[in-house]
Amino acid sequence: MSNEGSLRGIMLYYLFYKLLFEQYAHAYPVLKAFNVFQYVTFRTAYATISAFLITLVVGPWMIRKLREFKFGQEIREEGPAHHQAKKGTPTMGGVLVIGSVVVSALLWADLKNRYLWIALVGTLGFSLVGFLDDYIKIKKKRSLGLTGRQKLVGQFGTALIVGLMLKQLTNYSWVLSVPFFKEFQPVLPFIVYLGFIMLFTVFCSNAVNLTDGLDGLAISVTVVAASALTALVYVTGHAKFAEYLDLVRSTGTGELTISELTIVGGALIGASLGFLWFNAPPAEVFMGDVGALGIGGALATIAVIIKQEIVLTIIGGVFMIEALSVMIQVASFKLTKKRVFKMSPLHHHFELSGWKESKIVFRFLIASLLFALLALSTLKLR
């Protein structure tokens, strides 16, 4: 069987729409019900449900296996003292999130769509860097895995591949979409835009990773961010909505239809909700770098494809603030030998200020909802 045939064998879109509906519905009217499989909204809904169920069903088994393999979390000595109680909690649960996203996307998306594969390459590439980082931590029983340089090489390498894949698409626009300003939409030279893509995706990936420090924090914010981004993907891929809202979009049909990315977004929402079931306080499993870097890479890659990079920094405002708090802390200490925060990332500052962990998570979640609403408002504020 050819590789294309193997892929089609697991693709529900091909099976129910391309095969049963298009080829046999005229002879068997009952099969006309499968016409719904052509609609991306239908497949996105079921991709979300599928990813959620896969995560929920496989989760307990994976947690048991992680315990058996002694894949426990190492806790930084300089962190809040009460975090030492979390030492040994199974980590690398992000494999479950990323795996559910990929499986669900393969089940419900049109696998001929090239945007889909670029999104999956970005997701899996960053996730692989995280996997290696987690594995070294566990293998050597320490809180540090890959060196900073090694991690950045892997992340920038993945971002470079994503950028070069986009360059192969004849219809991809190198316009930088700037929210709030309708007339300011600069067209950048490829090499400049490639550099921007690389810096942007690496920053987003690390921002999610830095946020992953409290039970349920990063994954709950991910649910909100992925939901808002998926909505943006849908309106960007819809010709009439995109024209009405004056969105920059790469036009195309079939294998170059951006709308298929809503399925990846929906799968990420479902997988995140499923993982939150186990990661809610007190966490039964941590996602590890394999999950955090992979999620950040997924969000950033999708944003790059739909030309909403700057809007993603608003959607993921909590992620951005967490990352900036680290940058501010490091810069301040190097320049003045003084710290701005009691500890960075920012959620640890609030912990040391007396806030309960659950209160921090819920308040950051409220903030993420507000950031998402602000980002979506940019669709009309131009």
C-alpha positions in Angstrom: 0.0 0.0 0.0 1.3 3.5 -0.9 2.0 6.1 1.8 -1.0 8.1 0.5 -3.2 5.0 0.8 -2.0 4.4 4.3 -2.9 7.9 5.3 -6.3 7.7 3.7 -7.0 4.6 5.6 -7.2 6.6 8.9 -8.7 9.7 7.5 -12.4 10.0 8.3 -12.8 12.9 5.9 -11.6 10.8 3.0 -13.6 7.7 4.1 -16.9 9.3 4.7 -16.9 12.2 2.3 -14.6 11.5 -0.6 -15.3 7.8 -0.8 -18.8 7.0 0.6 -20.6 10.3 -0.2 -19.0 11.4 -3.5 -18.8 7.9 -5.0 -21.7 6.0 -3.7 -24.4 8.5 -2.4 -26.1 8.6 -5.8 -26.7 4.9 -5.6 -27.4 4.7 -1.9 -29.3 7.8 -0.8 -28.8 7.0 2.9 -25.1 7.8 2.4 -26.0 11.5 1.7 -25.9 12.1 5.4 -22.1 11.9 5.1 -22.2 15.2 3.2 -21.7 16.9 6.6 -18.0 15.7 6.5 -17.2 18.3 3.9 -17.8 21.1 6.4 -14.8 22.1 8.4 -17.0 23.3 11.4 -18.4 19.8 11.7 -15.0 18.1 11.6 -13.5 20.7 14.0 -16.2 20.0 16.6 -15.5 16.2 16.4 -11.7 16.7 16.3 -12.1 18.6 19.6 -14.3 15.8 21.1 -12.0 13.1 19.8 -8.8 14.7 21.2 -10.6 15.2 24.6 -11.7 11.6 24.7 -8.4 10.2 23.6 -6.7 12.2 26.4 -9.3 11.2 29.0 -9.1 7.5 28.1 -5.4 7.1 27.6 -4.5 9.4 30.5 -4.8 7.0 33.5 -2.8 4.4 31.6 0.0 6.9 30.7 0.2 8.2 34.3 0.7 4.6 35.5 3.4 4.0 33.0 5.2 7.2 33.8 5.2 6.1 37.5 6.5 2.6 36.5 9.3 4.1 34.5 10.0 6.5 37.4 9.6 9.6 35.1 9.1 11.9 38.1 9.5 15.7 38.1 12.7 17.2 39.5 12.0 20.4 41.5 14.4 23.4 41.5 16.0 24.0 44.9 15.6 27.7 44.7 11.8 27.5 44.0 9.1 28.0 46.7 9.7 25.5 49.5 6.2 24.0 49.3 6.9 22.9 45.7 9.3 20.2 47.0 6.2 18.1 47.9 5.5 17.8 44.2 8.9 16.1 43.6 8.3 12.7 41.9 5.0 13.6 40.3 4.9 12.0 36.9 6.0 14.3 34.2 6.2 14.2 30.4 2.4 14.1 30.3 2.6 16.5 27.4 3.2 13.5 25.2 -0.5 12.8 25.8 -1.5 16.3 24.7 0.6 16.4 21.6 -0.2 12.8 20.7 -3.9 13.5 21.0 -3.7 16.6 18.8 -1.8 14.7 16.0 -4.0 11.7 16.1 -7.2 13.7 16.0 -5.9 15.9 13.2 -5.0 12.9 11.2 -8.5 11.5 11.7 -10.5 14.5 10.8 -8.5 16.8 8.5 -7.8 16.7 4.8 -4.3 15.3 4.7 -3.6 16.8 1.3 -3.7 20.2 2.9 -0.1 21.6 3.1 -0.9 24.1 5.9 -1.9 21.2 8.1 1.5 19.5 7.7 3.4 22.8 8.4 1.4 23.2 11.6 2.1 19.6 12.6 5.8 19.9 11.8 6.0 23.0 14.0 4.2 21.3 16.8 6.2 18.1 16.7 9.6 19.8 16.2 9.2 22.0 19.3 7.8 19.0 21.2 10.8 16.9 20.3 13.1 19.5 21.8 11.1 19.4 24.9 11.1 15.6 25.0 14.9 15.5 24.9 15.1 18.1 27.6 12.7 16.2 29.9 14.4 12.9 29.2 17.8 14.2 30.2 16.4 15.7 33.4 14.9 12.3 34.4 17.9 10.3 33.3 20.4 12.5 35.2 18.0 13.2 38.1 18.4 17.0 37.9 16.2 20.0 37.3 18.1 21.0 34.2 18.1 19.0 30.9 19.4 20.4 27.7 21.8 23.4 28.0 20.3 26.7 27.0 22.3 26.7 23.8 21.2 23.2 22.8 17.6 24.0 23.4 17.8 27.2 21.3 19.5 25.4 18.5 16.7 22.8 18.4 14.0 25.5 18.6 15.5 27.8 16.0 16.1 24.8 13.7 12.4 23.9 13.9 11.4 27.5 13.3 13.7 27.6 10.2 12.1 24.5 8.8 8.6 26.0 9.2 9.8 29.2 7.5 11.3 27.4 4.6 8.2 25.2 4.2 6.1 28.4 3.9 8.5 29.8 1.3 7.6 26.8 -0.9 4.0 27.9 -1.0 3.4 30.2 -4.0 0.4 31.9 -2.4 1.9 32.7 1.0 1.9 36.4 1.7 4.9 38.1 3.4 2.8 40.9 4.7 3.1 41.7 8.4 -0.4 42.1 9.7 -0.5 44.9 12.3 -3.7 45.1 14.5 -5.4 48.4 15.0 -3.8 50.0 11.9 -5.7 49.3 8.7 -3.3 51.1 6.4 0.0 50.0 7.9 0.6 46.4 6.6 4.2 46.3 5.5 5.5 43.8 3.0 8.8 42.4 4.4 11.7 40.9 2.4 11.7 37.1 2.8 14.9 37.0 4.9 13.5 39.6 7.3 10.2 37.8 7.7 12.0 34.5 8.2 14.0 36.1 11.0 10.8 37.4 12.5 9.1 34.0 12.3 12.0 32.3 14.0 12.3 34.8 16.9 8.5 34.8 17.3 8.0 31.1 17.4 10.9 30.5 19.8 9.7 33.2 22.1 6.1 31.9 22.1 7.3 28.3 22.8 9.5 29.4 25.7 6.7 31.7 27.1 4.3 28.8 27.4 7.1 26.8 29.1 7.8 29.5 31.6 4.1 29.7 32.5 4.0 26.0 33.3 4.9 26.2 37.0 1.6 25.8 38.9 -1.0 23.0 38.7 -3.4 23.7 35.9 -2.0 27.1 35.0 -0.4 26.7 31.6 -2.9 24.2 30.3 -6.0 26.3 31.3 -4.6 29.4 29.7 -3.9 27.2 26.6 -7.5 26.3 26.4 -8.5 30.0 26.2 -5.7 31.0 23.8 -6.3 28.0 21.5 -10.0 28.8 21.4 -9.5 32.4 20.4 -6.8 31.5 17.9 -9.1 28.8 16.4 -11.8 31.4 15.9 -9.3 33.6 14.1 -8.3 30.7 11.9 -11.9 30.2 10.9 -12.7 33.8 10.0 -9.4 34.1 8.2 -10.1 31.0 6.1 -13.6 32.1 5.3 -13.5 34.3 2.2 -16.5 36.5 3.0 -15.5 37.0 6.7 -11.9 37.7 5.8 -12.9 40.3 3.2 -15.5 42.0 5.5 -12.9 42.1 8.3 -10.1 43.1 6.0 -7.9 40.3 7.1 -4.6 39.5 5.4 -4.9 36.0 4.1 -3.1 33.7 1.7 -5.7 32.8 -0.9 -5.9 29.2 -2.1 -8.2 26.2 -2.5 -7.9 22.5 -1.8 -4.4 21.8 -0.5 -3.9 25.4 0.3 -7.1 26.1 2.3 -6.3 27.7 5.7 -9.6 26.5 7.1 -8.3 23.0 7.7 -6.2 24.5 10.5 -9.3 25.0 12.6 -9.2 21.2 13.0 -5.7 21.4 14.6 -6.9 24.3 16.8 -10.0 22.3 17.9 -7.8 19.2 18.6 -5.5 21.4 20.8 -8.6 22.7 22.7 -9.9 19.2 23.3 -6.5 17.7 24.2 -5.9 20.6 26.7 -9.3 20.1 28.3 -8.6 16.4 28.7 -5.2 17.0 30.2 -6.6 19.6 32.6 -8.7 16.8 34.0 -5.5 15.2 35.4 -3.4 18.4 35.8 -6.0 20.3 37.9 -4.8 20.9 41.5 -3.4 18.7 43.0 -1.9 17.6 39.7 -1.6 13.9 39.0 0.8 14.6 36.1 2.8 17.4 34.7 3.1 18.2 31.0 6.8 18.8 31.1 8.8 20.6 28.4 7.5 18.1 25.8 4.1 19.6 26.3 4.8 23.2 27.0 7.3 23.7 24.1 5.0 21.7 21.8 1.9 23.8 22.7 3.8 27.0 22.3 5.2 25.9 18.9 1.7 24.9 17.8 0.1 28.2 18.7 2.9 30.2 17.1 3.0 28.2 13.9 -0.7 28.5 13.4 -0.5 32.3 14.0 2.3 32.6 11.5 0.3 30.7 8.8 -2.8 32.9 9.3 -0.8 36.1 9.5 -1.9 36.9 13.1 1.5 36.8 14.9 1.0 40.1 16.7 -2.5 39.3 17.7 -1.3 36.1 19.3 0.8 38.1 21.6 -2.4 39.7 22.8 -4.3 36.4 22.9 -1.5 34.9 24.9 -1.0 37.9 27.1 -0.5 35.8 30.2 2.2 33.8 28.5 3.9 37.0 27.3 3.8 38.7 30.7 5.3 35.6 32.3 8.1 35.6 29.8 8.7 39.3 30.1 8.8 39.0 33.9 11.8 36.7 33.6 13.5 39.0 31.1 13.0 42.0 33.4 14.3 40.0 36.4 17.4 38.8 34.7 18.2 42.3 33.1 17.6 44.1 36.4 19.8 41.7 38.4 22.7 41.8 35.8 22.6 45.6 35.6 21.8 46.6 39.2 22.2 43.4 41.2 18.6 44.0 42.4 15.5 42.0 41.7 12.2 43.5 40.6 10.1 40.5 41.6 10.5 38.2 44.6 10.9 35.4 42.1 10.3 35.0 38.4 8.3 33.9 36.5 5.5 36.2 37.8 3.3 33.4 39.2 6.1 32.6 41.7 6.2 36.3 42.8 2.6 36.1 43.8 3.2 32.7 45.6 5.9 34.3 47.7 3.5 37.3 48.3 1.1 34.9 50.0 -1.4 34.1 47.3 -2.7 30.5 47.2 -1.8 28.5 44.2 -5.4 27.9 43.2 -6.1 31.7 43.5 -3.2 32.5 41.2 -4.4 30.0 38.6 -8.0 31.3 38.6 -6.9 35.0 38.5 -4.5 34.3 35.6 -7.3 32.4 33.8 -9.5 35.5 34.2 -6.8 37.6 32.8 -6.3 35.2 29.8 -10.1 35.5 29.0 -9.8 39.3 29.0 -6.7 39.2 26.8 -8.6 36.9 24.3 -11.5 39.2 24.2 -9.2 42.2 23.6 -7.5 40.3 20.8 -10.8 39.3 19.1 -11.9 43.0 19.3 -9.0 43.8 16.9 -11.0 42.3 14.1 -13.2 45.4 14.0 -10.8 48.0 15.5 -8.9 48.8 12.4 
